[in-house]
Amino acid sequence: MTEIGVGFLAEIGSLHYTAHSDGKPFDLNNNHEGNLTAIPVYSCLIEHPDGLVLFDAGVSVYSYPPVPEEQTPLYCLRKLGVDPGDIRYAVCSHLHFDHSGYLKYLQNAKIIVHANEFNNIHNEMYDQKDVAEWTAAGLNWQPVSGRLEIKGLLPGIEIIALGPGHSFGMLALLVRLAGSGNIILAADAVYCRENVGPPVAPPGIIYDTGGYIKSLEFLLQTAKDNNAQIWYGHDMEQFNTLFQYGNGCYE
């Protein structure tokens, strides 16, 4: 099996990165009460013989409050001796502000995103200041289509094209590790453990509820078929059990 290493580039924020413990995101404008819990926001760096792969790209610099510099992907990568220009592929689960903030620095990478997501890039759901910076950077977008399909990227790494759900077009990533076991990086396709159920409990921020449920069911079946664990998008309990930036990696 191809030798691959996976490690978190962790971002732990406050306020903006707070959610109800049932998996429903915290609405800063309308809801400041309820059962709240801190959540992680993270990127993953995958070391592969054919090049570095980054899964998701951090929180937008235009978010408030801002993420401390030492918790941003750019800082973490450089502490690991990795220049953003070294990244060969950047796989975007989707383009919400907390998953795509540092794409503008990845000008040498192929930016893989679901075609539905890319085609809706000017929707108000996305911060247009970020979109303008992506355009100015001349990013090498590589949209992929598909709904509930698995597509190859590199040996041992497969893209899971989910389609509409939490956002217009979601992607996950299946990484096959000889020692640590197979991992599915699900991002917001599975926000946290509480969303899995049973019964399935979609998060509060959602574009297509039916699509979300079908995507989650597909991921659960894919995990079963491939003997893979699912790494949820914003689950602090799970996150605290995993290797994080500066503490090692898988394989």
C-alpha positions in Angstrom: 0.0 0.0 0.0 1.2 3.5 -0.8 2.8 5.2 2.3 0.6 8.1 3.4 0.6 10.4 6.4 -2.4 12.4 7.7 -2.2 15.2 10.3 -4.6 17.8 11.5 -3.9 21.5 11.2 -6.1 22.6 14.1 -8.0 25.8 14.6 -9.9 26.2 17.8 -11.9 29.4 18.0 -14.6 30.9 20.1 -17.9 32.6 19.4 -18.1 32.0 15.7 -17.0 28.4 16.3 -19.7 27.6 18.9 -22.6 25.3 18.4 -25.5 23.7 20.1 -24.5 20.3 21.4 -27.2 18.7 19.3 -25.1 19.7 16.2 -27.2 22.8 15.3 -24.9 25.8 14.5 -25.0 28.8 16.7 -26.7 31.8 15.1 -24.8 34.9 16.1 -27.6 37.2 15.0 -30.6 35.5 16.5 -29.8 33.0 19.2 -27.4 33.6 22.1 -29.0 31.1 24.5 -29.3 27.3 24.7 -27.1 24.4 25.3 -23.8 25.6 23.7 -20.4 23.9 23.3 -17.1 24.9 21.7 -16.3 23.2 18.4 -13.1 22.7 16.4 -12.5 24.1 12.9 -9.7 22.2 11.2 -7.7 21.5 8.0 -5.9 18.2 7.3 -2.5 17.9 5.6 -1.9 14.6 3.8 1.6 13.6 2.9 1.7 11.4 -0.2 4.6 10.3 -2.4 2.9 12.0 -5.4 2.5 15.4 -3.6 1.0 17.1 -0.6 -2.8 17.3 -0.3 -4.6 19.8 1.9 -8.2 19.1 2.9 -10.0 22.4 3.6 -8.3 25.7 4.1 -9.2 27.4 7.3 -11.4 30.3 8.5 -11.6 33.5 6.5 -9.6 36.4 7.7 -12.8 38.4 7.4 -14.5 36.4 10.1 -15.1 38.0 13.5 -13.5 37.4 16.0 -10.4 36.6 14.0 -8.6 33.3 14.5 -5.3 33.8 16.3 -2.4 33.7 13.8 -0.8 30.7 15.4 -3.9 28.7 14.7 -4.2 29.5 11.0 -3.3 26.9 8.3 -0.6 29.3 6.9 1.2 29.5 10.3 0.8 25.7 11.0 2.1 24.7 7.5 5.2 26.9 7.8 5.9 25.5 11.3 5.9 22.1 9.6 8.4 23.4 7.0 5.7 23.4 4.3 5.3 26.4 2.1 1.7 27.0 0.7 3.3 26.7 -2.8 4.3 23.1 -2.0 0.6 22.0 -1.9 -0.3 20.0 -5.0 -4.0 19.5 -4.3 -6.4 21.4 -2.1 -9.6 19.5 -1.7 -12.5 21.8 -0.6 -15.3 20.1 1.2 -17.3 23.2 0.4 -16.6 27.0 0.2 -18.2 28.3 3.4 -16.0 30.9 5.2 -14.7 28.5 7.8 -13.4 25.9 5.3 -12.0 28.0 2.5 -10.3 31.1 4.1 -6.8 30.5 2.9 -7.3 29.3 -0.6 -5.8 32.5 -2.0 -2.4 31.3 -0.9 -2.6 28.0 -2.8 -1.8 29.4 -6.3 0.3 26.4 -7.3 -2.3 23.8 -6.2 -5.2 22.2 -8.1 -8.2 23.4 -6.2 -10.8 20.6 -6.2 -14.3 21.6 -5.4 -17.7 20.2 -6.3 -19.0 21.7 -9.6 -22.4 22.7 -7.9 -20.5 24.6 -5.3 -18.2 26.4 -7.8 -21.2 27.3 -10.0 -22.8 29.1 -7.1 -19.7 30.9 -5.9 -21.4 34.3 -6.2 -24.3 33.3 -3.9 -24.7 35.4 -0.8 -23.9 32.3 1.2 -20.2 33.0 0.5 -18.1 36.0 1.5 -17.6 37.9 -1.7 -14.4 39.5 -0.3 -13.0 36.0 -0.3 -14.3 35.3 -3.7 -12.7 38.4 -5.1 -9.4 37.4 -3.7 -9.7 33.9 -5.2 -10.3 35.5 -8.5 -7.4 37.9 -8.2 -5.1 35.0 -7.2 -6.0 33.2 -10.5 -6.6 29.9 -8.7 -6.5 26.6 -10.7 -10.0 25.4 -10.0 -10.7 21.7 -10.8 -14.5 21.3 -10.3 -15.8 17.7 -10.1 -19.3 16.6 -10.6 -21.3 13.7 -9.2 -23.8 12.7 -6.5 -23.0 9.9 -4.1 -20.0 8.8 -6.1 -16.4 7.8 -5.3 -13.7 9.1 -7.6 -9.9 8.5 -7.5 -7.4 11.2 -6.8 -4.1 9.5 -5.9 -3.3 5.9 -4.9 -4.9 5.5 -1.5 -6.9 8.8 -1.7 -10.4 9.0 -3.1 -12.8 11.9 -3.5 -16.3 11.2 -2.3 -18.6 13.5 -4.4 -21.8 13.9 -2.3 -23.6 16.7 -4.1 -26.1 19.0 -2.4 -26.7 18.8 1.4 -25.2 21.2 3.9 -24.2 23.4 0.9 -24.7 23.4 -2.8 -22.1 20.7 -3.4 -20.2 18.7 -0.8 -17.0 16.7 -1.1 -15.5 14.2 1.4 -12.2 12.4 1.3 -11.4 8.7 1.8 -7.8 8.1 2.9 -6.5 4.5 3.1 -3.8 4.0 5.7 -2.1 0.6 6.2 -1.4 1.0 9.9 -3.9 3.5 11.3 -6.8 2.2 9.2 -9.0 4.0 6.7 -10.4 7.5 7.4 -13.2 9.5 5.9 -12.8 13.2 6.2 -16.4 14.2 6.2 -16.3 17.9 7.1 -19.8 19.4 7.4 -21.4 16.4 5.6 -21.4 15.1 9.2 -21.2 18.1 11.5 -20.9 16.0 14.7 -21.8 12.6 16.2 -25.2 13.8 17.2 -26.1 14.3 13.6 -25.7 10.6 12.9 -28.4 9.5 15.3 -30.4 7.4 15.0 -32.5 9.1 13.9 -30.5 11.4 11.6 -30.5 15.0 12.9 -29.6 17.5 10.2 -27.7 20.6 11.4 -29.4 24.1 11.5 -27.4 25.4 8.5 -28.5 23.4 5.5 -29.2 23.9 1.8 -30.9 20.6 0.9 -32.2 18.5 3.9 -33.0 15.5 1.7 -29.6 15.6 0.1 -28.0 15.9 3.5 -29.7 12.8 4.8 -28.8 10.8 1.6 -25.2 12.0 1.8 -24.9 11.0 5.5 -26.4 7.6 4.8 -24.0 7.1 1.9 -21.0 8.1 4.0 -22.1 5.6 6.8 -22.4 2.8 4.2 -19.0 3.8 2.6 -17.4 3.7 6.0 -18.9 0.3 6.7 -17.8 -1.1 3.3 -14.3 0.2 3.7 -13.8 -0.4 7.4 -13.2 3.3 7.8 -13.7 5.7 10.7 -15.5 9.0 10.0 -13.8 12.2 11.2 -16.7 14.7 11.7 -16.5 18.3 10.8 -17.0 20.0 14.1 -17.1 17.5 16.9 -14.9 18.5 19.9 -15.2 15.2 21.7 -13.9 13.3 18.8 -11.3 16.0 17.9 -9.8 15.8 21.4 -9.0 12.1 20.8 -7.1 12.6 17.6 -3.5 13.7 16.8 -3.4 17.4 16.3 -1.0 19.9 14.9 2.4 19.6 16.6 1.6 16.3 18.3 2.3 13.8 15.4 0.3 12.3 12.6 -1.3 9.1 11.4 1.2 6.7 9.9 
